[in-house]
Amino acid sequence: MKTYSKEVNRYVLPLIATNVAQLLINQLSLHFAVNDSSVVLSGISVIQNFLFAFGGILGAFSLSFNIKGARAFAENDDQRFKDLLKSSLLLDIMIGLSFLLICLVFGKSFLRLFYGFSGDLLRLSSLYLVIMSPYILLTLLTFLLTNVLKVEKKTKPIFAIGVVSSLLDVALNYYLVPIFGIKGAAFSAIISLLVVVLAYLALVYRVIIDALKIPSTCKKELVVFGLPLTVQEILESVLFIMAFDALMGRQGLKILSIYAVISQLFSMVRLPAFMYAGAVSVFLPQANQKHESKQFMRVIYRNSYLLSAVFAVLVTLCANVFANFLSSQIVSDIVPLTAYTMLVMAATPLYESSKMLLQSSHAEKWVVSMTTVVNIASIAGLLIIQILGFQTYQSLYFIYGLSLVILSILFIKKAKIIN
């Protein structure tokens, strides 16, 4: 167990450090981008959540490469690894360009009809979304290129690239936002992301060039394998990001701005959950070969919860300072709401790791079916509360957290059966 803990931590900790550094620096960037306006803060936060949601949904195909590529790499099947890489690259380009066109054509109508935006909030958010339309393409390429490094277990360069790109984002926001307003914030984000893609490409370009020489025969395989993962992400994102944000947006600007702050804090708390879950797809083939999957997963659960708990305490204590840093217009004490959020979302590490365990164990369709049932029930509950007029910040997050608890229990039981 100690061997797994050391090996996994050597893989995961640079990724966590990278993302923490990026998040902290990004908050400074967000501070400049918001320019002390709660309207801009709300608009940018909702658009970012929307883009993150679609990044997760469409990035499921990159996860397909991560899972299948890790197997091919572990089995020393170089030809198949490169075939999977080229096929995934072509899919990412097609998906990213399609999303760009959809944002340009339907972005404003979507924000008005789905989120209920109007006035300055609609105008500023629409402008931000148009400039951010290449985000999905660049994000998918980032997913793919970092997955190549992760499969090869070369995660240390990711830290330096992440920190440098985040510092660049801060500098660009500092200079561009006073001149161009919210447009400057969008330009800063896209330029920084482009730099990340180019930096990763410089590290793995030899593998990419070799892969491009091989006929692409795995696109259908990746799509078929990725569809259940995509449906899984759609179910999560529709409920917990898009629908969740839509209902939160109807709680008023004050609550929406507080939610924008706490969601930034929670994004840091759940980093260990995501990073350790990602390690499952990389190390599970090796653990299965040694018949040590149970010991390996115990390491994942334990380490994920320990780091998540530390992060939760720290961000809760700093919540008011962080809120005032983003916007002086937020004068409420948000520590109680922050603590409540961290508590009801405590199942996140268990949920993410157990979900990845099943997805990496050929049970992805079962995961989708269970998620469908639980999420439909959760959506129904949220809508009933909304119609009855009892919807609050607390009720929204309570349903969110409860759904994660239920799914975690189901996933763990299923994992015990198949393993």
Steps between C-alpha positions, in 0.01 A plus 500: 500500500787735581641438152171599336463804723847624413463429129154654473602807699803547277259507206216699659668763718664690210157514333335627818778755553459615141126542530518669840759745373290563190183551703666742741652698218172483308323661795736794466419500130127486581546792740628716215242365256206571733618858558299510831167442321263235639320495162820414314595247771165323462514503121856371473439229762189367327669500157806327644282234662316455170827455312642270768183291472535458125874449538424207729227364273703516181822411681356155567651393169841610629430285805442213257853548376629524857344165596573311178835669446613404851413137427689504169799669665502249789493216245783662296275518192659806341312471169159499669599784733586725205185398312290596803687830529444602137134397509442698820674805354276500191186462712604787727553735206162417346315539831678822595431673168133397513459646849666824388245547223206422732617762752533764231152436359287411804695626803295811584164328454610215725605735781171690479270198485679250725657720767245780487768765446393847390631855486867560576547145627383357165701749294826446687460123528422463128807700407715288732360174358567599138866572566529183711354282221840338415524387864367148442735431208804615699383317813453170315847531352635572849323192638646282228857629525507479880354150479797398288730626776287334770493163325879520474501611870690821418294752698773731632511735196126561543568705815735749334278542195191551713661761724654696213174506303307614808747781567466602136122507545537733801733733311271513197194567717685775684576682176206408276198523735540875571511558124247248363291408805353149499635450146850534645426224751387266221800580280732435796346159567519386136856622447617328819330174400659517155842536663428187707411299189815613320717419803359147536531450126870588523543219756320225311528609137721201409231259620235703314702498176553124524131449570397710198692261273277211608151445350224602739284193565378559856262796462189282509639299791570818699155639422323178598703471820469871570123524452413357845766727651354795308147417614637477854651847471183638342289370788738649755548829320136555408395450861789637699631777280256617235165430670653570840633837383170580330311449828769681699479792258136544597593553865599860430826682431611497867478120535640451149809706584549308828460174309762622251747542786425169674508307172853633445596380848340160449684457171819498706364258761402240242837508324640202695184303417545560127875439498488175699205381291706568189779286645262204511489466121881517481596261783204258506629281212824451693312425825272251324797312358626452858149426636534799734214722385335509845819612672558757227150647533535527878806718440303715255204550736716573804737748337222674312297558816797616707599770253141603429433547873807720541397711201140531628610635839740750345258645245219527756719702734604729214154535340422858606846627409473338159150640439614853580803451279281417201242773559462755780126498422471163678466604865319195643671246728527200266689268738181317615388439140850392403521253790153368411605449138816312594304277739218400264750439217719271713425195285683650200833309543326165544267570208772602253737212583234227507353629173839486329559151641183372334562689175848346482357153576264480199195601709453843344151416367383395846638827639298694245178313576529558876596863450199547274258371763649701786539820299147491361371465855726785612387727216138424585566589863666828407217597265231415757674714762535781244131485401390500865709812556722347769823498303806633682876471474486233772233290329688505169822376655322251725352322196837521326684341794230238562522378140877452539452299820244270336714447189813438708324225696376338179843521335681348798255209517540435128880517525498233772297270275714531187833494684 
